[in-house]
Amino acid sequence: MPALLIDLPLEKPMAFDQTQRSVSAKQEIPSGSHQPSPFPQRVNILGVAIDNLRIQDLLAQLKSGGIVFTPNVDHVIELNQNPQFREAYAIATHRTCDSQILMYASRFLGTPIREKISGSDLFPAFYHNYRHDEDIRIFLLGGKEGVARRAKDRINQKVGREMVVGAHSPSFGFENRPDECDAIIEKVNQSDATVLAVGVGAPKQEQWIHRYKDQFDQIRLFFALGATLDFEAGNRHRAPQWVSYLGLEWFYRLVQEPRRLYKRYLIKDTRFFWLLLQDRLNHYKR
């Protein structure tokens, strides 16, 4: 078996302008204990380093900006096969566990992850937490025609202000058309947004952020969110909480979209369990 993915480095987070108003930790983010944590800061699963922290701690860190990716089983497998995806993943300043199966895997390997922080949980927590911070202005990029705009309207209604300042649903294959990408960048720059949430699916969204992140004038925080924009727009419904807790959210999505997802879940991602067993037996080659 070929050598697989090595532990990916984390880049230093980008900072928002120092003149921005700080968020009150007492009002918005619950304060935690200052005693040393018995948990490692990152957990390695098949060569992929995943942040091991609580969501309230992550929300506080996001004030400083950065790039947020949310690894799941499919990401782990893709990272072992796709060097462009590995290169893109290396720029992430935050990698949060977006899979109950990865939670179980971390326990199986003896290094438990403390909390599952999926993109579809993190993003609403982020905009609710910073709803009073006028320096947080969001642009939504992704979804089919009209999805991003519906998500924009619904989010702004929830937070009570125009927090989402722009939205765009790109055409299929836009990432391969430089002119369209340039037009999207110009649209984002003109919106005065400081946060860009991209939901066009992995590995496309991560690779697009990696390629174009330096061309944005004011964006200091990037999210790669997958189907989250569909959830926010009301186009799709998330799995019930008990289904997610059992690690069966993949099955719930498979039932909803069998043609699109059966190869991913029933063929490609099953390799994960064989690799995990090898890692547990110290036979996994990085």
N, C-alpha and C positions, 0 to 999 in steps of 0.2 A: 504494500500500500504506500502511495507517495506521501512525502512529508506534508503535513497540513499546516494550518494557520498558526502563526506565533502570536504571542500577547501583543495587542496593538497599543501604541502609545497614545496618550491624551495630550492634546494641545492646551496651552494656557488660555483660559477664558478671555474673551474680549470684554472690555468695560464700557458701560454706558457713560455718557458725558457726566463729568463730576458735578455739574450744576443741577442734575436731576434731583427731584425730591425723593427722600428715602421713605420706605414703607415702614409703618409702625409695627414692630414685631409683636407688641402686646395686643394690638387690635387685629392684625391680619394673620400672623404666623405664630402658632403656639410655641412658646419657649420650651426648650428641651434641657435635659441634664447636661452639665458641663463636665461630668466625670468621664474618664476614658472609656471608650466602647470596647467590649470584648470581641466585636465583629471586625473582620478585615474591611478596609475601605473599598476594596474591589474583590470580586469573586471571578475566578477563571473557569469557564466551561468550554471545553474543547478549543482552547486557544483564544477565546473571546473574553476580554475583561469587561465585567459588568459592575456598575456602581452598586454598593451595598449601603443604602441609606434610606431614611424615611422621607416621605413626600414633603413634609413641612420643611425639612432641612434643604431639600432640593429647591423648593420654591424660593427660599431666601437666597440661595446661590444664583438663581436665574436673574436676579436683579443686576448682576454684573455682566450679563450677556453670555454668549457661548453658542454651542451647536449641540442640539439634543437629538440623539438617535435612540430608538427603542427596540433592542434586539429581541427576537423570538426564535423559535426553532428553525423556521425557514431562513432567517438571517444567518444563523450559525452554519447551516448547510451551505448556503450560497457563498458565505465567506471562505469556506474551504475549497470552493471551486472557481471563484471569480476574482482574479487579481485586481481588476478595476474597482470592484466593490470593496476589497480590502484597503486599497489606497484611499478611497473615499471615507471609509469608516475610521481611518487613522486620525482624521481631523476632528472627530467628535470630542467635545469637552465633557459631555455627559452621556452615559449609556445606561438606560434604565430597563429593568426586566419587564418585558411585555408578554410574559407567558407563564401560566401556572405550571406548565410542564417543565420549564426551566427552573422554577422554584423547587419542584420535586427533584429535579436533576441535581441541583446544588446540595440538597440534603443527602442525596444518594452518594455524592462525592465527599461529603463530610464538611462542606463549607456553605452552610445555609444562607441564602439571601433573605434579608429581613422583611422586605415588602415588595409585592408586585406593583409596579407603577407603569401601567400601560399608557400609550399616547392618548387614548380616548378617555382616560381618567385624569391624566396630568394636564391636558390642555384646558378643560373647563375649570379645574382647580386653579390654574395659572390666571385665567382671565377674571375669575371671581376674586382671587386674592389681590390682584392689582387693579381692580375696577375703579378705584379712586385715584390712581396714579396717572395723571395726564400725560406723562412722558412715555407711557406704554401705549403705542399705537400699532395695530396689527393689520397686516395684509394677508389675505387667504388666497392660496394658489392651488387649484386642483379640482377634481370632480368633473362630472359631465356638465354639459351646458346648463347654466343656471344654478348648479349646486352651491358653488362658492357664494353667490349673491344671497341665496336663501339662508345659508349658514351665517352670513354677515348680518342680515336683518334680525335673525333669531338671537344671536349673541348680543347685539346692541340692545335689543329689547330686554334681555336678562340683566345686563349690567347697568342699564339706565343712562347710557351715554354713547356717543359715536366712537367707541373704542376700536372697532374694526373700521379702518378708513378706506379700505379697498379690497376688491375681490375679483378674481379672474379664473375662468375655467379654460385651460389651454386645449388646443386641438390634439387629436391622437397623433403621436409621433413627433410632437413639437420639439422634443429634446434633440432631434436630428436636423432641425432647421434653424441655423444661426440667426437668420433675420427675425424669426418669431421670438427666439430667446432674447434678442436685443430689444425687441418691442416690449416684452414682458418686464425686463429690467428697467426700461425707461418708465413704464407705467408704475412700477413699485416705487422708483425714485421720486416721481412726481407726487405720489400719495402722501409723502412725509411720514411713512411708517417706520417704526423702529424694530418691529418684530415681523418675521416672515414665516408663516406656517405653510408648508408644502405637503400636499396630500395627493401624490400621483403614483404611489406604490413603490415598493422596493424591488430591485436596487436603483430604479430610475431616480427617485427623489433624492436619495443620498448622493448619488453621482452628480446630479444636477447642482445641488448645493455646493459640492466640492469644486465643481468646475467654475461656477459663477459667483461664489460668495464674495469675492473681492471687488466686484463691479457695482455693489450697492452703496449708495452714498451714506445712508443713515441706519441701515439694518445692523443691529448689534446682537440679536438673538434669532437663531434659526431653529425651527422644529421640522422634523420629518415625521409625518403623522398618518400616513396610509389612509385608511377608510374613515378617519375621525371626522373629516369634513362632511361625509355622507351622514354620519350620526348627528352632527350638529345641525344639518339641514333638515333632518327628519326623513331622509330618503331610506335609511336602513335602521333597523332596530338591533340593539346589542343583545347578546345572549343574556338570559337571566343570571343573576349573581351566583346561584347554586351551580349552574352549568359551568360557569367560569371557574369557580372554586375547585370543581372536580377535574379541571383540565380538559374539558370537552367543548370549549368554545370553538375549536377548529371543526368539530363535527357539526355544531350548530351552523357555522358558516358554509360548510360543505353541503348541507341540506338546502340552504338558500341558493347557492350558486354551484351546483354539481359540475357543470360543463367546464367552468373556468378554474375550479379549484381541485378537481379530483387528482390530477397529475401531481400537484404540489403536495397534497396531504397524504395520498395513498401510495405514491411511488417515490417521489423525491425525498420527502422528509422522514420516511421510515428508517432511512440510513442512520439517523441521529441516534437511535437506541443502540445500534451495534457499536457505534463509535463511543457512546457513553459507557457501555460495558467494558470496552477496551481501556478506556481511561481509568475506570474503577479498578481494573486489574493491572494497571501500570503498563499496559501494552500499547497505549495510544502514542503515536509518533507525531511530535510537533515539528 
